[in-house]
């Protein structure tokens, strides 16, 4: 007369995770100490203005050093042979090779 009723919901057993349990336990046990104004003050440095910049020594020499620099002769690396200069053509450095027509490949 009475029928056995089967459960229609499933249950899973809880898996023990030791690391996660320790982590949660330590998180619950942690009580941070409140910081006071003195603690915050000791953790920072007071701000002060930086020292003004000094004038570089090159600018202190003045116009005499600049005039001496302008009077110097310019050294050129390729001043030895004129033949190399005449053979140089500036448009030859970027020349594409001529495309060969493809042969009849089967």
Secondary structure, DSSP 8 states (H G I E B T S, - for coil): --------S--------HHHHHHHHHHHH-------HHHHHHTS------------HHHHH-HHHHHHHHHS----TT-S-HHHHHH--GGGGG------------
